[in-house]
Amino acid sequence: MDLETEEISIQQQFEEVIASEDKLRIKEFLNDQNISDVADLIYENEDFDSQIISHLSLHRAASVFKILELSTQKRIVKNLPAFNTAELLNELPPDDRTAFLSLLPSNAVRELVKTLNPEERRVTLALLGYPEGSVGRLMTPDYIYVYEHDTVEDVLNTIRKYAKNSETIDVIYVINDKGELLDDIRIKDFIMASADKRVDELMDGRVITLHAEDDQEVANEAFKMNNRVALPVVSRSNKLLGIVTIDDVLWVANEEFSEDMQKMGGTEALDEPYLDTPFIKLMKKRAGWLIVLFFGELLTATALAYFNDEISKATVLVMFMPLIASSGGNSGSQASTLIIQAMAVGEVSLADWWRVMRREIFSGLTLGGILGLIGFIRICLWHILMSHGILQDLYGIHWLLVAISVGVSLVGVVLWGTITGSMLPLILKRLGADPAVSSAPFVATLVDVTGLIIYFSVAYLFLKGILL
C-alpha cells in the first residue's frame, strides 16, 4: 500500500468512527495513529479539529498541538471548552507553550496564562519575560541536573526519578551548590561507569553554553558547529537556567528561512500562513515595500531628466536602456541573494568583507565582459545584416561607437551591480539591521538608477562631439 492509499484509508476510517459517535472507539482510533497522521486529519477536517484534540490522551494531544500551524492552534484553543484548554496548555512543554503564547495578542495571553497552574504560570511568565527572538524564549526548565559530589549510582537514581518529566535525558548537567553550571555529561558515560565513581571524576570541563539573552540565531550556529541534541542556557553569572533542544532550534531555523525568503522577495515577513493572513494585513505588509521601491524608481525618472538633452540628440541610446538597467539589476540581485544565504548559514561574516568584495570585483568584470561582448557582437552582427539589406538600419553610421558604448557600459553596470549587491547585506549587518532587507527588488531598484547614470556617462565619453 503506497503512502497516498494509506492516507486515504486513514481518512476513510476516521469518517467511519466519527459517524459512529462512539466516543471510546474514536478515542482508541486516534490514539493508535502516528502524531503526524493525526495532524493531517486535523488539517483535512477543520470542523472536527477541537473534537480530535479532546478525544486524544492528554500527552498525545499536546504532542499534536505543538506541531500544528499557528492559525490551527488558535482555532482549536478558541473552540475547546475552557477546562480542556487549561489541561492542554498545562501539558505543553514550557518552551512550546511560550512559543505559542508569544504570537498571540496581549489580552489573549493574559487570559490563557490565568488557566495555568501556579508552577507552570511562574515558568511561562519567566520565559515570556525574555526578549522576543532570544534564546530565553526557546529554553525549557525540564532537564536533569546532578551535583559534582554525587556518585554514578546517585545519578542513575535521579534519572529514574525525574526522567519522565525531562525534555531529554541524553545529556545530564552538573552544577555546584550555588547552581552554577560546571559541565554536561552524556548519559552513556554514566551507564558505562562503575556505580561508586563520583561525577567530578567524569567531568572534562568542555561545556558549551548559551546565554538567555543571546539571539536565537546564535543557538542555531552553536548546534550546527557542535554535535549536540541539547545545549544548556546560563545567566551572566553562569547559573543554569534551562536547556535548548535541537527540535526547537530546527523549528526556529525554518521560521527564519521563511522570513528571509519573504524579505528577499520584497515584502515584510508574514506572522501567519499566507492563506490565513487577513487581506488588509497582507496589503500592509506588501504596500510598504512597494512604496519604497516606487520612490526609488522615481529616481530613475530624475536621472533620465538629467540626460534629457543627450537622449534627444541620440535617440538610439534609448533602445538599450532596458538592457542596461536589467543587466545591472540582475547581477546585483544575484550577488545579494548569494551573500544573504551565505551569511545565514555562517559561511560569510563581517570579517570577510574584503574577500567578498575582491571576489565580486573579479566576478563583475568577468560577467560584465561576457555580457558586454555579447552586446557588442549583436550590434555588429545587426549592422552586417543591415548592410546586405536583410534588416532595417537602426544604429546609423556611428554604429561602432554605439556598440563600444553599450559594451563598456555593460561591464561597468554589472561590476557596480555585483559590488552593491554583495556589500549592502554586510553593511546592513554591521549597522545592526537584518541583511535580508537588502532584498533582490531593493538592490535591483538601486542599481537601475545608478546603472543609467553609468550608461549615459560612458555614452557621453565616446559620443561627445559626434552624436552628443
N, C-alpha and C positions, 0 to 999 in steps of 0.2 A: 504493500500500500504506500503510495507516494505521499509527500507532505501535504499537497493540496487536498487529496482524497481524505486524509486523516483529519484535516481542519474542517472539512465539510461534515465528516462523521461526528466530530465533537459538537459542532453547531446543531446538527440534527438531534443528537442525544439530548443536548441542552433544551431544545424546543419541546422534546417529549417529556422530560422531567418537570419542566416549568408548567406544561399543560396539565400534568397530573395533580399539581397543587399539593403534593405530598412533601411536607417540609423536611422530614427525615431523609427521604430519597434525594431531594435537591441538595441537602447538606452533604450527604455521602458522595454524590456525584462530583460536586465542586471540590471537595477536599481530596478527591482522588486524582484531580488534574494537576498538571505542572503549573507553576506560578505564571509563566509566560502565556500558557493557553487560557488561563482564567482572565488575564489582562486582555487578550484578544476577544474573548467573549464579551467583556465589558464594552470594548470599542464597537463591537458588532451589534450590541443590544443595549443601546443607551437608555431605553425605557426601563431596563431591569438592573441598571448598574448598582444602585443602592441595595437592591434585594440580593444581588450576588455577593456583595461585601458582607451584608448582615448574615447570610447563611454560612459563610466561611468560619472556620475556627479563628479565634482572635489573632493568634500568631500569624496564620496564613493570610488573614485579611490585611494585617499590617505589611506583610511582605509584598502583597499585590499592590496595595495602595501606594507604596513608595516608588514603584516603577512606572506609575501612570503619569500621563501628561497633566500639567497644572490645571487646565480647563476641566478635565475629567475629575480630578481630585476635588476641585471647588464644587462641582455639581453634586458629587457624592456626599460631601460634608453638608451641603445645603439640604439634600433630600433625606439624609439619615435622621432618625429620631435623636434627640439630644443625648439620651443615655448611651446609645451606640456610638455617637460621635466622640463622647468623652472616653469610652473604652478604647476606641481606635487610636485616638491621639495619645493616650497614656501608654499604649502598647508600642507605638512607633519608637524606633531608636532616637535618642535626643538630636543627633545630627540631621537625620531625615526630617524630623518634626520641625526643627529650626529652619531648614531649607524651605519647607512648605509655608510656614508662617511668615517668613521674611518677604514673601512675594504677595502677601495679602494686604489690603488696606488696614491702617492702624486700628480703626474701630472694630474690624472683624478679628484682629489679633487679640485685642483686649477681651472680647467675649469668649474666644476659644481658650485663651490662657486660663480663664476662670474655671474651665471644666477640668483642668489638670489637677492631680493630687498634689499635696504640698511639696513633696520631693521633686517630682517632675516639673512643677511650676518653677521651683527655685533654679533647677538646672537650665530650663528653657530660657528664663529671663536672663540668666548669666550669659548664655550663648548669644542671645539677641543683643546683648549689650556690647558685643564686639563690632567693629566697623564692618559695613557691608563689603563683601568681597575679600574679607580677611580669613586667615586660617582658623581663627577662633570660631567662626560660623560653621566650619566643617567638622570640628573635633567632637568626639563623644567621650563622656566620663566613664563609659563602661569598658574597663580594662582590668587586668590583673597585675597587681604590684606586690613585691615582697621586699624584705629588708636584707641588707648585706650580711647580717649575722645569722640569718636563717640557714637551716640545713636543707639539703635536697628533699628530704622527707617532709619537712615543713612546707616547702614549695608545692610538692605534689598534693598535699592535703589542702592547701589553699586553692589550687586549681580545681580539685574535685568539688570544693565548696562553692566557688564563685564562677566557674566556667560557663554555667548555663546563662548567666546574665551578661556575659562579656561579649563584646563585638568580635573579638578574635583571641585565640589562645596560642597562636603561632609564636608570639613574642611575649616574654614576661619582663616587666620593668622593675628595676632595682632602685630603691630610694633609701635615704637615711632617715633618722628620727625627726629631722626638720622638714621632711617632704621633698627634699632636693633630689633630682634625678642623678643617679650615678652611672647607670648602664642599662642596656637592654640585652636580654639573652634569649636565644631561640629555645623553644620547648624541647627540641631533640637533645640539646646539651644536658638538660636536667634528666631526661629519660635515660641517657647513656651513662650518667654519673652515679657513683655509689651513694646510698641513702644518707650516710653520715658526713658527706662532703659539704662544706659551707659555700654559700653563694659567692662570697668575696673571692674564693679560690677559682671560680669560673669566670670572673669578670676580666675583660680586657680593656675597658675604658674607651673603646672605639664606638661611641654612641653618636648617632646623627639626630639632631633635634630641629624642630621648627618652633618659631615664636608665634604666639597667639595673634599678634598684630601684623604678621607678615602677610603680604598679598598671596592669594590662592595660587597664583602662577609660580610663586616660589616653591610651594608644595609640589606642584606639577613637575618642576625641574628636579627637585630632590628625589622624587620617586623614579624619574627617568634615569638618573645617574646612579641610583642605588637599588640593589635587588632586594626590596623590602615589600611586605604586604601591609605594613603599618609603620608609622613614624610617631614618636612622642612629641607632644606640644608642651612647651615650658613657658613660664613667665620670665621677665627680665632678670629675676633673682634666681632662676633655674629651678623654680618649684614646678613639679609635674602637674599639669592642668588636665590633660586628656591625651587622646591619640587621634590621628587621622588615618583612615584606611584607604587602600588603593581603589576600592569601588567608588568612593566619594570623589576622589581626585579624577578618575576617568570620567565621571559624570560632569564635573566642572570643566574638564578639557573639552568635552563635547559641546557644552554650552558656550565656552569661549570661542570655539571654532565656528559655531553657527553665528555668533555675534560678530566675529571678524569678517565672515563672508558677507553678511548684510551690510556692514560698514564699507567694505571694499566695493560693494555694488552701488554705493552712493545713497544709502539710506540709514537712518538711525536703527539701532538694534531693537528687535521686537521682544517684548516681555512674554508674549504668548504665541502659540502656534498661529501661522498665517490665517487659516480659515476661522480661527476663534477670536482674532483681533477685531474689535469694533471698527466699522468703516471710518468713522471720524478720527479715531486714534491712528488708524493706518495712514490716513491722509496727512495728519500732523507729522508723523514720522517721515513721510516721503517729501512733503512740501518744503520743509525747512532746507533740506539739501538742494532740492531743485531750484529754490530761490537763490541760494548762494551760488550755485553753478550758473544760473541765468545772469546774475550780475557779473560773474566772471566773464561770461561770453560777451557781455556788453562792452568789455574792454577790447574785444576783437573789433567791434564797430569803431571804437575810438582809434585803434591802430590803423584801420583802413582809411579813416578820415584824414589821418596824418599823412598818408601816402596817396591822397586823392589825386594830386597833380600827376604823379608818376603813373597811376592807373589810367588816367585819361589820355596820357601820351602813349602808353604801351599797353593796350588792352589785351595783348597776347599773354601778359603775365597773369591775368585773371584766371585763365584756363587751368593754371597749375596750383592755384590757391588751395582747393580741397585736397589735392595730392600732398602738398607740403604740410598742411595742418594735420591731416590724418596720420601721416608717417611719423611726425613728432609725437602726437598723442599716443599712437600705438606703441612706440618704443618706450615712452615714459610709463605707460600702463604696465607693460611687460616688466620693466625694471622694478617698479613699485610693488607689484604682486610678488615677484621673486624675493625681494628683500623682506617684505612683511612676513611672508611664510617662513623664511629662514630665521627671522628674529623670533617667531612664535615657537619654533622647535629648538631654539637655542643654538643654532648654527652660526649666527652672527650676533655680535654685541657691539656696544658703542665704541669699544676699543678697536674694533676692526674697520672703522670708517675709512681710513686711508687705503687699506687693502681693497675695500669695496669700490672706492672712487677710482683707484688705479685700474681695477678690473673693468669697470664700466666705461672708463675713457677709451680703453682699447676696444671694448665691445661696441661702443658708439661709433668709433671711427671705422671699424670693420663693417658693421651693419649699414652705417650711412654710406660707406663706399660702395657696398653692393647695390643698395637702392639707387644711389646717385648714378652708378654706371648703367643700371637698367634704364633709368630715366633719360640719360644722355643717348643711349643706343636707340631708344624708342623714338626720340625726336629726329635723330639722324636717319633712321630707317623710314620714317614718315616722309622726310624730305626726299629721299631717294625714290620712293614710290610716287611722290608728287611730281618729281622731275620727269618721270616716264608717263605722266598723265593718268596714272591709276587713281590717285587720291587728290582731293582738293588742297590747295596751298593754305596752310593755317598759320605758319610761323614767319613768313616773309623772307626778305633777303638776308636778314640778320639771324637766321635760324641757328647758326653755330653758336653765337653768343648767348642766345636764349637757352640752348642746350647746356652750355657750360654753366650758366647762371643757375639753372634748375639742378644740375648735378652737384655743384658745390653747395647750394642751399640745403639739399637733402643731407649731405654729410654733416653740415652744421646743426641742422634741426634735429636730426636723430641723435647726434652727440649730446646736444643740450637736453633732449628728452630723457636719455638714459641717465645722465648725471642728476637731473632734477628728480626723476622717479626713484633713484636709489638713495639719494641723500635726504629727501624730505622725511621718510619714515624715521631715519636716525635722528634728525633734528627734532622732530616731534617727541621722540622718546627721551631725548636729552632735556627737553623742556617740561617733561613730566606728563605729556599728553599721550593718548592712545595712537600708536603708529598706524593702526587700521584706518584712522580718519583720513590719512593720505591715500584715499581710495583711487581706483583707476579713473572714474569720471573727474575727480578733482584734479589729478595730475594732467589728464588729457585737456581739460579746460585751461589750465595754467600754461601748458606747452603750446596750445593753439595760438594764444595771444603772442607769446614770445617768438613762436615759430614764424609767424607772418612778419614780425619785425626783422628777424634774421633774413628771411627771404627777400624782402624789398631792399634791405641794406646791401645784400650781395648783388642783387639785380642792378641797383644804382651804381655799384662799383664797376660792373662790367659793361653796362649800357649807357653810362654817363656820356653825354655829348653825341650819342648815336640815336637811341630811342628816347632817352630821358634828358 
